[in-house]
């Protein structure tokens, strides 16, 4: 046999194993821990001797022969030698596991990866994928969310919950939305990145190539979050189980999830670097706020996990209250130099030596999303929720339309125990009539309703303004339904029969996401004016309606700069701005493809006069300037019928939104 070098994949596997062993030696120096590390060293020494890797062989021998006192130091030297060998390796390929029931797509993706020298395996089911993972050294996993016998998200969650695969990089492939009904990808907890299925295969292959080039020198980072330096989810799973083994049968251990409220909206407005800095600050603050013996880990992009031993509900709550208090003034800057307030919430569970990490996670996640929902209520609410901190929670109205009435009644009973108010409807006609007249937070449909009624109802809802803001989920019985409902704009789906803890978690996630998406005012209006008094008068009047988000721009230059990132539905444009003609301003907007649907309303001293220049961008109409609150609202209502004619009652929009706009305007140089 030839003595060719070990592949980088095998060395990476050994590097990760030895790195974990060193971590265990440093945190739990027991005889069993050292014996396991020595066993791994012996295996590496034998393999290096066979393959003629002299530097590794010498380091492995020194570690193998070292007494207990110096063994950790020799193990560090061996790990360093492995890293050096990997850095000098001419290869960067690894086994990429493609999990997809779509054989044509999997084959095309495999061929694309093979061209870049990546070895691939294709599994058409989670069972086959698990078999490959057990028998092969898989360096990367690509999971199609549409699998024949399981929700791909459930499979990813399974990978994340198993210690041996918790750090495995995962790419999720989600169904492609329709061009006319675009929505962001479905939430996929545990995926490193999400690609639509119609994404270029080369983009996926290039992403993998870059990640695999880095992965062989990551060793310690396999259990560390690269942004915050905290233990990652994989390490948290291991620490949770280790702490369970170290406590008595009935001792308490708190598992806490702390999350950033509305993180998706924040990420849409801020740069990735700003979001990374935000998570670093939160991680550092949590670590410094808790005891040195407590564990803080990065759970996912917007959540942190905390493990506290020996604490009951009272002790855990006090510790979390202190940590959240240190985060109360947290802000993040947008590219426009605006400060956005950041709110953090927490879900607390108390566990014992028998509690599984899966059960603790589901309960903590449920509490966290209840806290998100409660803190967004008009009067504010609790930022911390646990079994011992009940909240008088607003009953979320849910509409349920299913073919199986028995299953519908069971789901209704379960949801009503979880603070939901559920109405069951016998057919899509009755549910549509109801949701057009009464507000609902969520609609749950069945893909087996007669005459494909569920799919037709989704289409109807998207076409009608007063129903397209309702969160929608569909119960799926067959694979083909998933792609259809994604194209029709459903927020989420779940497979029959539902697993209740995960099902409830999905429901809370969808309601939290859609309520924020639409609790902010329904439309965005930018007011661009060169005079500050006029700008503030128009902005304040519109904000007090409570039905729209108001953006302010002082002068043409500021407006054009803001429009590079903002996408308002309407632009109220001062026709008398100096330094640039209205025609030239509108021409520049015409070059911004993303503003093609923005409607312009000109404000002028003589709104009845015809527009004196030809324009290609749509002009909705004209209104009077100088502005007068009553006249302004009446004229805008004639152009935008969804806007009220007058201000009535208490406004339901967050006053901080306008305050930030005014602060930004006042900070501009004259």
NUSE-774890 format. One record per residue (C-alpha): residue in three letters; z, y, x. Coordinates in steps of 0.001 Angstrom, whole numbers, plus 500000, padded with zeros to 6 digits. Each point is the difference from the previous one (the first is absolute). Layout:
BEGIN
PT  code  up  north  east
PT  ALA  Z  Y  X
...
END
This chain:
BEGIN
PT  code  up  north  east
PT  UNK  500000  500000  500000
PT  UNK  499292  503521  501177
PT  UNK  502872  502326  500731
PT  UNK  498769  502957  497966
PT  UNK  502520  502656  499076
PT  UNK  502015  499900  496851
PT  UNK  498395  501977  497216
PT  UNK  501489  503408  499241
PT  UNK  500892  498736  496532
PT  UNK  502174  497192  501407
PT  UNK  501596  502348  502529
PT  UNK  500668  502538  497254
PT  UNK  501688  497292  497955
PT  UNK  502189  499025  502965
PT  UNK  500712  503659  500785
PT  UNK  501204  500626  496448
PT  UNK  502139  496849  500019
PT  UNK  501639  500856  503331
PT  UNK  500539  503619  498966
PT  UNK  501800  498895  496852
PT  UNK  502096  497587  502063
PT  UNK  500997  502817  502361
PT  UNK  500978  502177  497024
PT  UNK  502153  497162  498651
PT  UNK  501616  499498  503412
PT  UNK  500936  503663  500123
PT  UNK  501342  500182  496437
PT  UNK  501468  496508  499545
PT  UNK  500706  498411  503430
PT  UNK  500687  496420  498934
PT  UNK  499279  496698  501722
PT  UNK  497460  499002  497367
PT  UNK  498119  503269  500449
PT  UNK  499761  499558  503775
PT  UNK  498934  496348  499644
PT  UNK  497153  500968  497682
PT  UNK  498842  502698  502443
PT  UNK  500095  497539  502900
PT  UNK  497963  497514  497954
PT  UNK  497296  502635  499483
PT  UNK  500027  500834  503717
PT  UNK  499539  496313  500882
PT  UNK  497015  499720  497657
PT  UNK  498412  503064  501566
PT  UNK  500678  498697  503530
PT  UNK  498319  496676  499203
PT  UNK  497008  501720  498409
PT  UNK  499644  502471  502910
PT  UNK  500178  497180  502560
PT  UNK  497264  498103  498181
PT  UNK  497746  503039  499701
PT  UNK  500511  501279  503546
PT  UNK  501677  503277  499108
PT  UNK  502077  500359  503195
PT  UNK  501739  503337  499283
PT  UNK  501182  498839  496607
PT  UNK  500966  496611  501453
PT  UNK  502257  501595  502650
PT  UNK  501685  502341  497519
PT  UNK  500527  497168  497523
PT  UNK  501570  497794  502722
PT  UNK  502387  502781  501037
PT  UNK  501067  500514  496387
PT  UNK  500331  496269  499426
PT  UNK  502269  499580  503029
PT  UNK  502075  503161  499462
PT  UNK  503686  499672  499091
PT  UNK  501163  501444  496663
PT  UNK  501206  503245  501593
PT  UNK  496547  500934  501345
PT  UNK  497830  498182  497456
PT  UNK  499348  503099  497799
PT  UNK  498775  501965  503050
PT  UNK  497664  497188  501068
PT  UNK  498744  499750  496418
PT  UNK  499141  503713  500071
PT  UNK  498048  499450  503223
PT  UNK  498078  497161  498382
PT  UNK  499174  502118  496960
PT  UNK  498723  502725  502340
PT  UNK  497728  497480  501758
PT  UNK  498576  498849  496653
PT  UNK  499210  503597  499069
PT  UNK  498291  500506  503343
PT  UNK  497920  496855  499472
PT  UNK  498964  501194  496559
PT  UNK  499050  503466  501220
PT  UNK  497796  498463  502692
PT  UNK  498393  497537  497605
PT  UNK  496283  500630  499391
PT  UNK  500379  498657  496454
PT  UNK  501348  501788  496980
PT  UNK  499049  497558  497295
PT  UNK  502337  498205  497650
PT  UNK  499770  497628  497089
PT  UNK  499353  501979  496845
PT  UNK  500857  498228  496755
PT  UNK  497894  501065  497003
PT  UNK  501596  499070  496668
PT  UNK  497467  500391  497202
PT  UNK  498636  498029  497049
PT  UNK  496727  501916  500352
PT  UNK  498174  497680  502400
PT  UNK  496999  502293  500461
PT  UNK  502158  503001  500895
PT  UNK  502227  497937  502309
PT  UNK  496966  498543  501797
PT  UNK  498375  503406  500532
PT  UNK  503265  501475  501280
PT  UNK  500520  496997  502295
PT  UNK  496505  500392  501466
PT  UNK  500624  503686  500635
PT  UNK  503265  499200  501809
PT  UNK  498398  497176  501988
PT  UNK  497461  502467  501384
PT  UNK  502950  501887  501519
PT  UNK  501295  496767  501580
PT  UNK  502794  499462  497466
PT  UNK  500775  496422  499086
PT  UNK  500361  499655  496218
PT  UNK  501341  497553  497459
PT  UNK  499214  500185  496286
PT  UNK  502484  498860  497355
PT  UNK  498950  500004  496351
PT  UNK  503587  499701  498741
PT  UNK  503533  500954  501067
PT  UNK  500810  496304  500483
PT  UNK  497172  499614  502512
PT  UNK  501018  503267  501674
PT  UNK  503574  498768  500437
PT  UNK  498665  496807  501550
PT  UNK  497926  501980  502528
PT  UNK  502993  502220  500819
PT  UNK  502168  496938  500635
PT  UNK  497416  498276  502231
PT  UNK  498349  502967  501792
PT  UNK  500993  503149  501831
PT  UNK  498813  502591  497509
PT  UNK  499945  503533  501417
PT  UNK  498743  501818  496910
PT  UNK  499665  499323  496285
PT  UNK  497477  501477  497557
PT  UNK  500984  499412  496368
PT  UNK  497692  500465  497021
PT  UNK  502259  501126  497154
PT  UNK  497815  498144  497497
PT  UNK  500855  496341  500625
PT  UNK  499183  497138  497668
PT  UNK  503526  498691  499473
PT  UNK  502352  502771  501162
PT  UNK  500268  503771  500154
PT  UNK  499158  500915  503594
PT  UNK  502882  502487  500006
PT  UNK  502408  497151  499281
PT  UNK  498613  498110  503002
PT  UNK  500438  503062  502252
PT  UNK  503550  500351  498729
PT  UNK  500606  496343  500870
PT  UNK  498742  500634  503547
PT  UNK  502326  502979  500362
PT  UNK  503005  498055  498718
PT  UNK  499590  497136  502494
PT  UNK  501461  500699  503409
PT  UNK  497157  498313  501903
PT  UNK  497311  502117  498289
PT  UNK  501928  503182  499165
PT  UNK  498407  501902  502910
PT  UNK  496496  498561  499560
PT  UNK  497519  502899  499605
PT  UNK  498399  499870  496539
PT  UNK  496874  501690  498641
PT  UNK  499750  500071  496191
PT  UNK  496582  499975  498341
PT  UNK  500236  501579  496557
PT  UNK  497324  500034  497264
PT  UNK  497668  502986  500115
PT  UNK  500423  502627  497258
PT  UNK  497074  501378  498051
PT  UNK  498456  503247  501214
PT  UNK  500694  501687  496655
PT  UNK  503614  498892  499763
PT  UNK  501340  500176  503529
PT  UNK  503673  499264  500574
PT  UNK  501889  499396  503250
PT  UNK  500445  496363  501068
PT  UNK  502613  497966  498167
PT  UNK  503404  500149  501710
PT  UNK  500264  497130  502502
PT  UNK  503478  499756  501460
PT  UNK  499932  498326  503396
PT  UNK  496369  500670  500919
PT  UNK  499314  501909  503223
PT  UNK  496806  501489  498612
PT  UNK  497908  499745  496834
PT  UNK  496202  499845  499807
PT  UNK  497890  500014  496859
PT  UNK  497783  496952  499667
PT  UNK  496866  502132  500214
PT  UNK  501133  501498  503326
PT  UNK  497663  499396  502931
PT  UNK  500859  496704  501679
PT  UNK  499558  501716  503362
PT  UNK  502846  502404  499149
PT  UNK  502351  497082  499345
PT  UNK  498861  498218  503175
PT  UNK  500453  503117  502122
PT  UNK  503495  500562  498607
PT  UNK  500935  496428  500911
PT  UNK  498553  500314  503481
PT  UNK  502071  503102  500727
PT  UNK  503176  498441  498616
PT  UNK  499508  496740  501908
PT  UNK  499416  501842  503262
PT  UNK  503395  501606  499587
PT  UNK  501828  497015  498590
PT  UNK  500141  497887  503172
PT  UNK  502230  502506  501775
PT  UNK  502276  500755  497075
PT  UNK  502614  497263  500591
PT  UNK  503142  501851  499104
PT  UNK  498112  502075  497430
PT  UNK  499411  496833  498002
PT  UNK  503500  500660  498687
PT  UNK  499994  503805  500319
PT  UNK  498385  502684  497874
PT  UNK  497721  501964  502371
PT  UNK  500562  503325  498213
PT  UNK  503797  500122  499702
PT  UNK  501037  497459  502642
PT  UNK  502212  498331  497382
PT  UNK  499967  496266  499274
PT  UNK  497145  499233  497622
PT  UNK  499940  497880  496865
PT  UNK  499614  496779  501979
PT  UNK  503069  500792  502096
PT  UNK  501926  501026  496893
PT  UNK  499344  496571  498458
PT  UNK  501363  498311  503115
PT  UNK  503038  502286  500206
PT  UNK  500768  499469  496302
PT  UNK  500076  496221  500460
PT  UNK  502005  500276  503233
PT  UNK  502621  502204  498334
PT  UNK  500219  497568  497102
PT  UNK  500794  497196  502425
PT  UNK  502746  502078  501596
PT  UNK  501897  500947  496825
PT  UNK  502335  497922  497882
PT  UNK  498748  498415  496777
PT  UNK  501260  502771  497681
PT  UNK  499812  502955  502403
PT  UNK  497884  502966  498902
PT  UNK  496874  501271  501703
PT  UNK  498129  503028  498659
PT  UNK  496193  500065  500060
PT  UNK  498664  503485  499286
PT  UNK  496491  501400  499634
PT  UNK  499639  503739  500612
PT  UNK  496640  501455  499033
PT  UNK  498047  503266  500058
PT  UNK  499250  501089  496453
PT  UNK  496305  500674  499293
PT  UNK  498989  499053  503528
PT  UNK  496397  499279  498962
PT  UNK  499602  503568  498720
PT  UNK  501580  501362  503176
PT  UNK  497665  497907  502162
PT  UNK  496994  501329  498064
PT  UNK  500957  503588  500808
PT  UNK  501268  499596  503565
PT  UNK  498518  498667  503219
PT  UNK  500851  496497  501304
PT  UNK  501742  501588  502992
PT  UNK  502216  502075  497709
PT  UNK  500867  496898  497946
PT  UNK  500865  498080  503168
PT  UNK  502269  502826  501121
PT  UNK  501651  499990  496571
PT  UNK  500776  496274  500192
PT  UNK  501306  500418  503559
PT  UNK  502400  502710  498852
PT  UNK  501203  497911  497071
PT  UNK  500483  496934  502192
PT  UNK  501933  501989  502599
PT  UNK  502157  501686  497345
PT  UNK  500855  496701  498315
PT  UNK  500885  498408  503344
PT  UNK  502274  502874  500998
PT  UNK  501618  500195  496537
PT  UNK  501107  496365  499898
PT  UNK  502295  497909  502200
PT  UNK  498756  498606  503285
PT  UNK  500489  496489  498586
PT  UNK  497791  500710  496966
PT  UNK  496317  499049  500105
PT  UNK  497224  502448  499085
PT  UNK  496438  498603  499851
PT  UNK  496557  501309  499017
PT  UNK  499150  498016  496874
PT  UNK  496546  501427  499233
PT  UNK  498181  503298  500339
PT  UNK  502331  501858  497607
PT  UNK  503189  497924  499929
PT  UNK  502851  499070  502325
PT  UNK  502379  497044  499728
PT  UNK  503689  500221  500846
PT  UNK  502367  497051  500527
PT  UNK  503756  500577  499781
PT  UNK  502464  497146  500473
PT  UNK  503449  499920  498461
PT  UNK  499234  502726  497452
PT  UNK  500340  499800  496222
PT  UNK  498215  502308  497529
PT  UNK  502458  502833  500600
PT  UNK  499768  499887  503801
PT  UNK  496214  499576  500022
PT  UNK  499527  502855  497525
PT  UNK  502158  502367  502037
PT  UNK  498083  499135  503174
PT  UNK  496633  500559  498303
PT  UNK  501161  503238  498354
PT  UNK  500899  501351  503438
PT  UNK  496605  498979  501423
PT  UNK  498021  501508  497109
PT  UNK  502024  503200  500197
PT  UNK  498766  500412  503569
PT  UNK  496427  499743  498666
PT  UNK  500399  502475  497135
PT  UNK  498155  502920  501672
PT  UNK  497102  497885  501262
PT  UNK  496520  501597  499881
PT  UNK  496510  499275  501299
PT  UNK  497195  502447  500803
PT  UNK  496483  499769  498550
PT  UNK  496878  501010  501972
PT  UNK  500200  503323  498120
PT  UNK  503460  500515  501556
PT  UNK  501787  499481  496682
PT  UNK  503409  498349  499935
PT  UNK  500361  497118  497534
PT  UNK  503499  498893  499053
PT  UNK  500661  496294  500606
PT  UNK  502411  497999  497841
PT  UNK  501485  496661  501002
PT  UNK  501589  497453  497665
PT  UNK  501789  496689  500462
PT  UNK  500422  496641  498292
PT  UNK  503122  498019  500944
PT  UNK  500693  496286  499590
PT  UNK  503112  498095  501058
PT  UNK  499337  496470  501234
PT  UNK  501865  497012  501365
PT  UNK  499219  497131  502358
PT  UNK  497928  498213  497342
PT  UNK  497763  502907  498932
PT  UNK  496378  499676  501100
PT  UNK  498219  502953  501574
PT  UNK  497376  499717  497240
PT  UNK  502583  500453  497223
PT  UNK  501710  502848  501834
PT  UNK  496651  501737  500492
PT  UNK  498960  499747  496346
PT  UNK  503317  501388  498754
PT  UNK  500094  502818  502568
PT  UNK  496397  500915  499260
PT  UNK  500679  500081  496251
PT  UNK  503001  502287  500532
PT  UNK  498002  502241  502336
PT  UNK  497205  500534  497479
PT  UNK  502552  500728  497287
PT  UNK  501450  502660  502305
PT  UNK  496518  501440  500593
PT  UNK  499464  500229  496250
PT  UNK  503440  501441  499277
PT  UNK  499904  502678  502684
PT  UNK  496672  501225  498539
PT  UNK  501489  500564  496534
PT  UNK  500021  503644  498805
PT  UNK  503756  500354  500529
PT  UNK  500002  498153  503292
PT  UNK  501732  496676  500441
PT  UNK  501683  497579  502344
PT  UNK  498449  499408  503407
PT  UNK  501925  496744  500402
PT  UNK  499852  497029  497625
PT  UNK  501747  496632  500306
PT  UNK  501476  497294  497792
PT  UNK  503242  501970  499984
PT  UNK  498398  503404  499312
PT  UNK  498390  499732  496569
PT  UNK  497881  502927  498942
PT  UNK  499416  501132  496473
PT  UNK  496330  499572  500537
PT  UNK  497317  501485  497819
PT  UNK  498377  497141  498140
PT  UNK  496451  499678  501281
PT  UNK  497636  499263  497080
PT  UNK  497769  496984  500643
PT  UNK  497161  498743  497780
PT  UNK  499282  496254  500074
PT  UNK  496831  498386  498641
PT  UNK  499594  496263  500668
PT  UNK  498389  496932  498459
PT  UNK  503109  497836  500424
PT  UNK  502552  501510  497599
PT  UNK  502751  497693  501279
PT  UNK  499517  501206  503577
PT  UNK  499839  503599  498739
PT  UNK  503404  499638  498295
PT  UNK  501550  498504  503153
PT  UNK  498642  502843  502144
PT  UNK  501257  502521  497434
PT  UNK  503527  498547  500151
PT  UNK  500037  500048  503803
PT  UNK  498656  503549  500262
PT  UNK  502404  501362  497402
PT  UNK  502903  498678  502073
PT  UNK  498588  502114  502862
PT  UNK  500061  503373  498165
PT  UNK  496430  499791  498672
PT  UNK  499128  500595  496338
PT  UNK  497225  497585  499031
PT  UNK  497590  499977  497066
PT  UNK  497829  496933  499385
PT  UNK  496553  500496  498473
PT  UNK  497866  497270  498413
PT  UNK  496616  501391  501075
PT  UNK  498338  502682  502114
PT  UNK  499071  502165  497005
PT  UNK  503615  500485  498971
PT  UNK  501234  500612  503544
PT  UNK  497271  502574  500662
PT  UNK  500828  501853  496788
PT  UNK  503652  500051  501016
PT  UNK  499618  501147  503608
PT  UNK  497719  502873  499001
PT  UNK  502798  501401  497831
PT  UNK  503160  499088  501932
PT  UNK  500757  500141  503743
PT  UNK  500413  496698  501855
PT  UNK  500899  499452  503635
PT  UNK  498225  496655  500289
PT  UNK  497551  497769  498148
PT  UNK  499995  496259  500748
PT  UNK  496862  498165  498890
PT  UNK  498677  496433  500006
PT  UNK  496593  499072  501442
PT  UNK  499584  497382  497245
PT  UNK  500162  502337  497012
PT  UNK  497224  499247  497443
PT  UNK  496545  501425  500675
PT  UNK  501115  501214  503446
PT  UNK  502125  502592  498227
PT  UNK  502203  500710  503025
PT  UNK  497028  501031  502146
PT  UNK  498508  502164  497245
PT  UNK  503368  501687  499465
PT  UNK  500256  500879  503704
PT  UNK  496560  501598  499773
PT  UNK  501018  501978  496895
PT  UNK  503172  501237  501633
PT  UNK  498180  501297  503044
PT  UNK  497582  501923  497818
PT  UNK  502706  501721  497930
PT  UNK  502035  502756  501648
PT  UNK  503290  499343  498200
PT  UNK  500102  496299  500944
PT  UNK  498603  499871  503542
PT  UNK  503385  500963  501453
PT  UNK  501793  496887  498682
PT  UNK  500794  497337  502587
PT  UNK  498105  496775  499318
PT  UNK  500627  496406  501063
PT  UNK  498160  496868  498938
PT  UNK  501160  496418  499857
PT  UNK  497328  497955  501777
PT  UNK  499005  496393  499390
PT  UNK  496804  499832  502046
PT  UNK  498774  501424  503277
PT  UNK  496959  501785  498564
PT  UNK  502197  502266  497880
PT  UNK  501579  501698  502996
PT  UNK  496882  501720  501284
PT  UNK  499093  501092  496457
PT  UNK  503319  501687  499293
PT  UNK  500016  501731  503397
PT  UNK  496605  501495  499234
PT  UNK  501323  501069  496597
PT  UNK  502921  501818  501624
PT  UNK  503007  497721  499338
PT  UNK  503012  500897  502118
PT  UNK  501081  496433  500672
PT  UNK  499804  496372  498863
PT  UNK  502094  496852  500098
PT  UNK  499167  496335  499678
PT  UNK  501061  497743  497144
PT  UNK  502741  498962  499677
PT  UNK  501868  502965  501520
PT  UNK  502934  499539  502367
PT  UNK  502538  502306  498415
PT  UNK  501745  501650  502998
PT  UNK  496658  500823  501646
PT  UNK  498488  500955  496634
PT  UNK  502794  502505  499317
PT  UNK  499598  501445  503478
PT  UNK  496257  500489  499390
PT  UNK  500676  501714  496673
PT  UNK  502445  502459  501551
PT  UNK  497574  500714  502837
PT  UNK  497131  500758  497600
PT  UNK  502128  502213  497725
PT  UNK  501403  501872  502992
PT  UNK  496521  500535  501429
PT  UNK  498286  501083  496771
PT  UNK  502890  502162  498796
PT  UNK  499861  502016  503230
PT  UNK  496232  500087  499945
PT  UNK  500041  501570  496560
PT  UNK  503430  501605  499748
PT  UNK  498638  502693  502183
PT  UNK  497828  502241  497879
PT  UNK  496852  498360  498706
PT  UNK  497519  502387  501597
PT  UNK  499942  502101  503156
PT  UNK  498913  503644  499851
PT  UNK  499502  502164  503068
PT  UNK  500215  503769  499612
PT  UNK  498169  501917  502743
PT  UNK  500587  503752  499945
PT  UNK  500097  502726  502642
PT  UNK  502894  501927  498397
PT  UNK  503496  498536  500287
PT  UNK  501375  501361  496668
PT  UNK  497051  498591  498070
PT  UNK  500309  496678  501819
PT  UNK  503707  499639  499224
PT  UNK  499601  501069  496372
PT  UNK  497264  497435  499320
PT  UNK  501759  497251  501956
PT  UNK  503361  500502  498273
PT  UNK  498426  500116  496539
PT  UNK  498105  496758  500523
PT  UNK  503000  498255  501564
PT  UNK  502199  500846  497012
PT  UNK  497660  498069  497723
PT  UNK  501386  496824  501572
PT  UNK  496649  498207  499657
PT  UNK  498220  500766  503263
PT  UNK  500596  500175  503735
PT  UNK  499260  503443  501418
PT  UNK  498623  500677  503481
PT  UNK  499806  503551  501318
PT  UNK  497564  501429  502540
PT  UNK  500079  503614  501208
PT  UNK  496502  501190  500800
PT  UNK  496749  498180  500674
PT  UNK  500866  498674  503472
PT  UNK  503258  498447  498804
PT  UNK  498258  498496  496961
PT  UNK  497227  498406  502061
PT  UNK  502553  498587  502446
PT  UNK  502124  498482  497213
PT  UNK  496960  498527  498260
PT  UNK  499338  497861  503066
PT  UNK  502971  497850  498954
PT  UNK  500739  500888  496365
PT  UNK  497907  498630  497118
PT  UNK  500810  502192  496961
PT  UNK  498354  499267  496677
PT  UNK  499703  503743  499346
PT  UNK  499683  503044  502280
PT  UNK  500794  503453  498599
PT  UNK  498037  502225  502353
PT  UNK  500466  503750  500400
PT  UNK  496453  501406  499825
PT  UNK  501053  503171  501842
PT  UNK  501237  498503  503269
PT  UNK  499062  502100  503053
PT  UNK  498182  498813  503146
PT  UNK  497930  497383  498171
PT  UNK  497872  500088  496871
PT  UNK  500791  497685  497113
PT  UNK  496548  498435  500329
PT  UNK  500562  499226  503702
PT  UNK  503463  498568  499290
PT  UNK  498608  497690  497307
PT  UNK  497147  498987  502313
PT  UNK  502521  498909  502648
PT  UNK  501889  497967  497402
PT  UNK  496721  498329  499092
PT  UNK  499878  498467  503489
PT  UNK  503364  498273  499402
PT  UNK  498972  496716  498416
PT  UNK  503537  499184  498853
PT  UNK  500040  503144  497815
PT  UNK  496875  499136  498019
PT  UNK  502096  499448  496850
PT  UNK  502186  503092  500443
PT  UNK  499254  502525  497244
PT  UNK  500068  503700  500882
PT  UNK  501393  502679  497692
PT  UNK  499129  503543  501106
PT  UNK  502565  502766  499413
PT  UNK  498347  503383  499600
PT  UNK  500535  503391  498407
PT  UNK  497189  499346  497520
PT  UNK  500054  496324  498984
PT  UNK  497374  500561  497298
PT  UNK  497343  501038  502536
PT  UNK  497552  497289  501173
PT  UNK  500468  498553  503484
PT  UNK  497834  502222  502225
PT  UNK  498861  497297  502433
PT  UNK  498559  496475  499809
PT  UNK  502425  497200  500909
PT  UNK  499564  496273  500396
PT  UNK  503712  499175  499768
PT  UNK  501253  499668  496384
PT  UNK  501561  503204  498624
PT  UNK  502182  499176  497004
PT  UNK  500324  503608  498842
PT  UNK  501647  503370  500635
PT  UNK  503410  501527  499227
PT  UNK  501504  503501  500142
PT  UNK  501498  501542  503103
PT  UNK  502544  501651  500473
PT  UNK  501910  497100  498456
PT  UNK  502303  500311  497004
PT  UNK  502041  496865  499208
PT  UNK  499106  499738  496295
PT  UNK  496325  500818  500476
PT  UNK  499733  497755  503062
PT  UNK  501294  496937  498154
PT  UNK  497869  500606  496929
PT  UNK  496810  500443  502055
PT  UNK  500762  496925  502114
PT  UNK  500730  497933  496875
PT  UNK  496518  500848  498714
PT  UNK  498543  498611  503243
PT  UNK  502527  497166  500540
PT  UNK  501118  498775  496547
PT  UNK  502699  497713  501494
PT  UNK  501930  503084  501183
PT  UNK  502465  501436  497440
PT  UNK  499367  503485  498674
PT  UNK  503555  501103  500664
PT  UNK  503235  499088  501786
PT  UNK  502355  498073  497728
PT  UNK  503340  498371  500755
PT  UNK  501410  498968  503375
PT  UNK  497381  499358  502653
PT  UNK  500022  496451  501359
PT  UNK  498433  500646  503386
PT  UNK  501985  500127  503209
PT  UNK  500587  503690  500880
PT  UNK  499927  499082  503706
PT  UNK  496252  499400  499744
PT  UNK  499325  503651  499236
PT  UNK  502711  501189  502379
PT  UNK  498232  498257  502872
PT  UNK  496706  501620  499017
PT  UNK  501575  503464  499879
PT  UNK  501794  499472  503327
PT  UNK  496726  499015  501603
PT  UNK  498202  503059  498631
PT  UNK  502782  502367  501113
PT  UNK  499976  498508  503488
PT  UNK  496287  500763  500508
PT  UNK  499172  502853  502316
PT  UNK  498679  503052  498225
END
